[in-house]
Amino acid sequence: MEAEKASGTSGAGPRDGHEGSGPISLPGGAKKYVFMVMFPFLIVMLLVSAYSGAMHSPSPKDMPVAVVGQTAQAEKLVSSLDATDGSPLDVRLVSTVAEAEQLLHDREISGAFALPTGADGDAVLYTAQAAGAAQASMVESIFQPVADAQHLDMDHKDIAPLPASDGMGITILFTGIGWMLSGYLVVTVVTTGAPELASLRRMVPLMAGWAALMSTVVWLLVGPVIGAVDGHAWALLGLGWLSVFSVAMAQTLLARLFGPLAVIPGLAVFMFLGVPSSNIMMSIYTVPGMFTFLHQVLPLPAAGEALRSVLYFGGDGVGGHLAVLGAWTLAGLLLTAGIDWSRRRRKGRAAAETERVTADSVSSEALASA
């Protein structure tokens, strides 16, 4: 025994310092540190893959445009553009400039190319910069070679220009991001730092008040303070409230489903997938098809498009985007209420079973003692 102690070995346990072939388990502290590393790792991977995957190489795919004219030349141009390899454009022929401008106003097309009406006339390209500055630039880059190939000078008419206070059109994006973060972050903080407030009965009025506060703060910043938005105060306040509240209710549902890990799907849904599919930084017709679908269903695109409709297009088309935000609100409320009800029911059954077992045990002991 003394020899074993002197040599630093013992009869029990491995001699080489290994634990054998049994499974290796991490202590509780180690699991915490693994999570601390994995969390930022996953966030960075999601951010890089979503943004770079969607926006690294923009190219048009079935971008809706129009050719204005009633001549054989116009019909030939439509056929030629439709036959382009890769289907970059979805071209339609319209008879009048007024029809093309209405389609642009309704955001049903991205641009319209009008052939000259006389021998010495110029072609005219119609765009709506307020529907997307990047989209308008891409339409111009597509039709300039078309005009050059036909030896035509091309004028440019913008039916919905951006204001001087927001020449790049990015206020819509950052306002929408502010609304998303307002709804997302507050639920993350409450559910992790003050879980006693996380019941739906408390969260609904709390989030309603928070949404009113943050919609006011965001409006004050982009409006009176910065001056990026002129007017539309009540519309921005109402749209901001609905956007913040809908995201808060959706994040409350994610917190019920995933617990502390809800921060990851929340960021993915409201930010990393929302920005590329927003149709604000880049045209929705230049990103992969998945983002075209997400543009129709995610909160950030809905909030951004609704804001665009209010600011630059007289509110036309806003109803569908408000319906998307309303659907997220109702889904968050109803599904969270369903989960809470199901959990209360399971707890009630468990408590009843415990009482029954306890009562049976007491009865057995009473009979035995008798």
C-alpha positions in Angstrom: 0.0 0.0 0.0 2.8 2.4 0.9 4.5 1.6 -2.4 1.2 2.4 -4.2 0.9 5.7 -2.4 4.5 6.6 -3.2 4.1 5.9 -6.8 0.9 8.0 -7.0 -1.3 5.0 -7.9 -4.0 3.2 -6.2 -5.5 -0.2 -6.6 -8.9 1.3 -7.3 -9.4 3.4 -10.4 -7.6 3.7 -13.7 -3.8 3.9 -13.8 -3.6 6.1 -16.9 -5.9 8.9 -15.7 -8.8 8.0 -18.0 -12.3 7.2 -16.9 -12.7 4.1 -19.1 -15.2 3.6 -21.9 -18.2 5.0 -20.0 -20.1 8.1 -21.3 -18.6 11.5 -20.5 -21.0 13.9 -18.8 -20.5 17.6 -18.4 -20.9 19.2 -14.9 -23.5 21.8 -14.6 -21.0 24.7 -14.7 -19.5 23.4 -17.9 -23.0 23.2 -19.6 -23.5 26.9 -18.7 -20.2 27.8 -20.4 -21.0 25.7 -23.5 -24.3 27.6 -23.8 -22.5 31.0 -23.4 -20.2 30.1 -26.3 -22.9 28.5 -28.5 -25.3 31.4 -28.2 -23.1 34.1 -29.9 -21.9 31.4 -32.3 -25.4 30.7 -33.5 -26.4 34.3 -33.7 -23.4 35.2 -35.8 -23.9 32.2 -38.1 -27.6 33.1 -38.6 -26.8 36.7 -39.3 -24.0 36.0 -41.8 -25.9 33.2 -43.6 -29.2 35.1 -43.8 -27.8 38.5 -44.9 -25.0 37.2 -47.2 -27.1 34.4 -48.6 -29.9 36.8 -49.6 -28.0 39.9 -50.7 -24.5 38.9 -51.9 -25.4 38.7 -55.6 -28.6 40.6 -56.5 -30.1 39.8 -59.9 -33.6 40.3 -61.1 -35.9 37.3 -61.3 -39.4 37.7 -62.8 -39.3 41.4 -62.0 -42.7 42.8 -63.2 -42.3 45.7 -65.7 -44.4 47.1 -68.5 -43.8 48.3 -72.1 -46.1 51.2 -73.1 -47.2 51.2 -76.7 -49.8 50.0 -79.3 -47.4 49.3 -82.2 -45.8 46.2 -83.6 -42.5 47.5 -82.3 -43.9 47.5 -78.7 -45.1 43.9 -79.1 -41.8 42.8 -80.5 -40.0 44.4 -77.6 -42.2 42.6 -75.1 -41.5 39.3 -76.8 -37.8 40.0 -76.9 -37.6 40.8 -73.2 -39.8 37.9 -72.2 -37.4 35.5 -74.0 -34.3 36.7 -72.1 -32.4 33.8 -70.6 -33.0 33.3 -66.9 -36.3 35.1 -67.0 -35.1 38.3 -65.3 -38.3 40.1 -66.3 -42.1 39.5 -66.3 -43.1 41.9 -69.0 -46.6 43.1 -69.9 -47.9 45.4 -72.6 -50.0 48.4 -71.6 -51.7 50.8 -73.9 -51.3 54.2 -72.2 -48.9 56.0 -69.9 -51.7 56.6 -67.4 -52.3 52.9 -67.1 -48.6 52.3 -66.5 -48.4 55.1 -63.9 -51.4 53.5 -62.0 -49.7 50.1 -62.0 -46.6 51.8 -60.6 -48.6 53.6 -57.9 -50.2 50.3 -56.9 -46.7 48.6 -56.8 -47.8 46.0 -59.3 -44.9 46.8 -61.6 -41.4 48.0 -60.9 -41.0 50.2 -64.0 -42.5 51.0 -67.3 -40.7 51.7 -70.6 -42.6 53.9 -73.1 -41.5 53.9 -76.7 -41.4 57.2 -78.5 -44.7 58.3 -80.1 -43.0 60.1 -83.0 -40.0 59.7 -85.2 -37.9 62.2 -83.3 -39.2 61.5 -79.8 -37.4 60.0 -76.9 -38.2 56.9 -74.9 -39.3 57.5 -71.3 -38.7 55.2 -68.4 -41.2 55.5 -65.5 -40.3 54.4 -62.0 -41.3 55.0 -58.4 -38.3 55.6 -56.3 -40.4 55.6 -53.1 -41.3 51.9 -53.9 -37.6 51.1 -53.5 -34.6 53.2 -54.5 -32.5 50.0 -55.3 -35.4 48.7 -57.4 -35.7 51.9 -59.4 -31.9 51.9 -60.1 -32.0 48.3 -61.2 -34.9 49.0 -63.6 -32.9 51.8 -65.1 -29.9 49.6 -65.5 -32.1 47.1 -67.4 -33.8 49.5 -69.8 -30.8 51.8 -70.6 -29.2 49.0 -72.8 -32.6 48.4 -74.4 -32.8 52.1 -75.4 -29.2 52.1 -76.5 -29.7 49.0 -78.7 -32.5 50.9 -80.5 -30.5 54.1 -80.8 -33.0 55.9 -78.6 -32.4 58.7 -76.0 -34.2 57.8 -72.8 -35.7 60.3 -70.4 -36.6 59.3 -66.8 -39.8 60.2 -64.9 -40.2 59.3 -61.3 -43.9 59.2 -60.3 -43.2 58.8 -56.6 -39.8 60.4 -55.7 -38.3 60.2 -52.3 -38.3 63.4 -50.2 -35.0 65.3 -49.7 -35.2 64.4 -46.0 -34.8 60.7 -46.9 -33.1 60.5 -50.3 -32.0 56.9 -49.9 -35.4 55.6 -48.5 -33.8 53.9 -45.5 -36.0 55.6 -42.8 -38.7 53.0 -43.4 -36.2 50.2 -42.7 -34.8 51.6 -39.5 -38.2 52.6 -38.3 -39.4 49.1 -38.8 -36.4 47.6 -37.1 -37.0 49.9 -34.2 -40.5 48.6 -33.8 -39.3 45.0 -34.1 -36.6 45.4 -31.5 -39.1 47.2 -29.2 -41.4 44.3 -29.2 -38.8 41.6 -29.2 -36.3 42.8 -26.6 -38.8 43.8 -23.9 -40.3 40.3 -23.8 -36.9 38.7 -23.6 -36.0 40.9 -20.7 -39.3 40.3 -18.8 -39.3 36.5 -19.3 -35.7 36.1 -18.1 -35.4 38.9 -15.5 -38.9 39.2 -14.1 -40.7 35.9 -14.8 -43.4 36.8 -12.3 -44.7 39.3 -14.9 -44.7 36.8 -17.7 -48.3 35.5 -17.3 -50.5 36.4 -20.2 -52.9 38.3 -17.9 -50.1 40.6 -17.0 -48.2 40.7 -20.3 -51.1 41.9 -22.4 -51.7 45.2 -20.6 -47.9 45.6 -19.9 -47.1 45.2 -23.6 -50.0 47.4 -24.7 -48.6 50.2 -22.6 -45.0 49.5 -23.8 -46.1 49.6 -27.4 -47.8 53.0 -26.9 -44.6 54.3 -25.3 -42.2 53.0 -27.9 -44.3 54.0 -30.9 -44.3 57.5 -29.5 -40.6 57.5 -28.9 -39.8 56.2 -32.5 -42.2 58.8 -34.0 -40.5 61.6 -32.0 -37.1 60.5 -33.2 -37.8 60.0 -36.9 -40.2 63.0 -37.1 -39.7 66.1 -34.9 -36.2 65.3 -33.7 -34.4 64.0 -36.9 -36.8 65.3 -39.5 -36.7 62.2 -41.7 -40.5 61.9 -41.8 -42.8 64.9 -42.3 -46.3 64.6 -40.8 -48.4 61.4 -40.7 -48.1 61.5 -36.9 -51.3 59.5 -36.1 -50.7 57.0 -38.8 -47.1 56.3 -37.5 -48.3 56.1 -33.9 -51.0 53.6 -34.7 -48.9 51.5 -37.0 -46.0 51.6 -34.6 -48.3 50.4 -31.7 -49.6 47.5 -33.8 -46.1 46.5 -34.9 -44.6 46.6 -31.4 -47.5 44.8 -29.8 -47.7 42.1 -32.5 -44.0 41.2 -32.1 -44.3 41.3 -28.3 -47.2 38.8 -28.4 -45.3 36.6 -30.9 -42.2 36.6 -28.8 -44.3 35.7 -25.8 -45.4 32.6 -27.6 -41.8 31.8 -28.5 -40.8 32.2 -24.9 -43.5 29.6 -23.9 -42.2 27.2 -26.5 -38.4 27.6 -26.1 -37.8 29.2 -22.7 -34.6 31.1 -22.5 -33.6 29.9 -26.0 -36.4 31.9 -27.5 -34.0 34.7 -28.1 -32.5 32.7 -31.1 -35.7 32.0 -33.1 -36.9 35.5 -32.2 -33.9 37.2 -33.7 -34.1 34.9 -36.7 -37.7 35.6 -37.5 -38.0 39.3 -36.7 -34.5 40.4 -37.9 -32.3 38.0 -39.8 -35.1 36.8 -42.1 -37.1 40.0 -41.9 -34.5 42.4 -43.3 -33.7 40.6 -46.5 -37.4 40.0 -47.2 -38.4 43.5 -46.4 -38.3 44.9 -50.0 -36.6 48.0 -48.6 -32.8 47.6 -48.8 -33.2 45.4 -51.9 -36.0 44.6 -54.3 -37.9 41.5 -53.4 -37.4 40.5 -57.0 -33.6 40.2 -56.6 -33.4 37.9 -53.6 -33.8 34.1 -53.4 -37.4 32.8 -53.7 -37.7 31.9 -50.1 -37.5 35.6 -49.2 -40.2 36.4 -51.7 -42.6 34.2 -49.8 -41.4 35.5 -46.4 -42.1 39.0 -47.6 -45.8 38.1 -47.5 -45.9 36.7 -44.0 -43.2 38.3 -41.7 -43.8 41.3 -39.4 -40.9 43.5 -40.6 -41.9 43.4 -44.3 -45.5 44.0 -43.3 -44.6 47.0 -41.1 -42.2 48.5 -43.6 -44.7 48.1 -46.6 -47.5 49.6 -44.5 -45.3 52.5 -43.5 -44.3 53.0 -47.2 -47.9 53.0 -48.2 -48.8 55.6 -45.7 -45.9 57.9 -46.3 -45.7 57.9 -50.1 -48.8 56.3 -51.6 -51.7 57.8 -49.7 -52.3 54.6 -47.7 -53.2 52.6 -50.8 -52.6 48.9 -50.2 -52.0 49.2 -46.5 -54.9 46.9 -45.5 -53.1 43.6 -46.4 -50.0 44.5 -44.4 -52.1 45.4 -41.4 -53.8 42.1 -41.7 -50.4 40.3 -41.4 -49.6 42.2 -38.2 -53.0 41.4 -36.8 -52.6 37.7 -37.6 -49.3 37.6 -35.7 -51.0 39.4 -32.8 -53.9 36.9 -32.7 -51.7 33.9 -33.2 -49.5 35.0 -30.3 -52.4 35.6 -28.0 -54.4 32.5 -28.8 -51.6 30.0 -28.9 -50.0 31.3 -25.7 -53.4 31.1 -24.0 -53.8 27.6 -25.2 -50.3 26.6 -24.0 -51.0 28.1 -20.5 -54.3 26.4 -20.3 -52.8 23.0 -21.2 -50.0 23.4 -18.6 -52.5 24.4 -15.9 -54.6 21.4 -16.7 -51.6 19.0 -16.5 -50.6 20.6 -13.2 -54.1 20.1 -11.9 -54.1 16.5 -12.9 -50.7 15.9 -11.3 -51.9 17.6 -8.1 -55.1 15.5 -8.0 -53.1 12.3 -8.6 -50.7 13.2 -5.8 -53.7 13.8 -3.4 -55.2 10.5 -4.4 -52.0 8.6 -3.8 -51.5 10.4 -0.5 -55.1 9.6 0.6 -54.7 5.9 -0.4 -51.4 5.7 1.6 -53.1 7.2 4.7 -56.0 4.8 4.4 -53.6 1.9 4.1 -51.7 3.0 7.2 -54.9 3.4 9.1 -56.1 -0.1 8.2 -52.8 -1.6 9.1 -52.7 0.1 12.5 -56.3 -1.1 13.1 
